[in-house]
Amino acid sequence: MSQTEYTEDQLSEMREDAFVNIKEACKRLQERTMCGNEVVIKMLNEVSQFYLNQNEKNKL
């Protein structure tokens, strides 16, 4: 993925949009599966780790 420079306002808007979308997806998951917060936390940590690994691969 190419590196693009964003303004702080653009980054702030992206973070806000991402937070809202991720939160809604987690709520839908919990409604469908009746899983607890600990499952959502584990899942989000795994997603975060995936992107950290991708970032490390791209640096090589």
C-alpha positions as CSV (number, residue, x, y, z in Angstrom):
1,M,0.0,0.0,0.0
2,S,1.4,3.4,-0.9
3,Q,2.3,5.9,1.8
4,T,0.1,9.0,1.7
5,E,0.5,12.1,3.7
6,Y,-2.7,13.1,5.6
7,T,-3.5,16.3,7.5
8,E,-4.3,16.0,11.2
9,D,-7.9,16.8,10.4
10,Q,-8.1,14.0,7.8
11,L,-6.5,11.5,10.2
12,S,-8.9,12.6,13.0
13,E,-11.9,12.0,10.7
14,M,-10.6,8.6,9.6
15,R,-10.1,7.5,13.2
16,E,-13.6,8.7,14.1
17,D,-15.2,6.9,11.1
18,A,-13.1,3.7,11.9
19,F,-14.1,3.7,15.5
20,V,-17.8,4.1,14.8
21,N,-17.7,1.3,12.1
22,I,-15.7,-1.1,14.3
23,K,-17.9,-0.4,17.3
24,E,-21.0,-1.2,15.3
25,A,-19.5,-4.4,13.9
26,C,-18.6,-5.5,17.4
27,K,-22.1,-4.8,18.7
28,R,-23.6,-6.8,15.8
29,L,-21.3,-9.7,16.6
30,Q,-22.3,-9.6,20.2
31,E,-26.0,-9.5,19.3
32,R,-25.6,-12.5,16.9
33,T,-23.4,-14.6,19.1
34,M,-24.2,-13.4,22.6
35,C,-20.4,-13.3,23.3
36,G,-19.0,-11.3,26.0
37,N,-16.6,-8.3,25.9
38,E,-13.6,-10.6,26.5
39,V,-14.2,-12.3,23.1
40,V,-14.5,-8.9,21.3
41,I,-11.3,-7.7,23.1
42,K,-9.4,-10.9,22.0
43,M,-10.7,-10.5,18.4
44,L,-9.7,-6.8,18.3
45,N,-6.2,-7.7,19.6
46,E,-5.8,-10.3,16.9
47,V,-6.8,-7.9,14.2
48,S,-4.4,-5.3,15.6
49,Q,-1.6,-7.9,15.7
50,F,-2.4,-8.8,12.0
51,Y,-1.8,-5.1,11.0
52,L,1.3,-4.8,13.1
53,N,2.7,-7.9,11.4
54,Q,1.7,-6.5,7.9
55,N,3.5,-3.2,8.9
56,E,6.6,-5.1,9.8
57,K,6.6,-7.1,6.6
58,N,6.3,-3.9,4.6
59,K,9.3,-2.4,6.3
60,L,11.6,-5.3,5.2
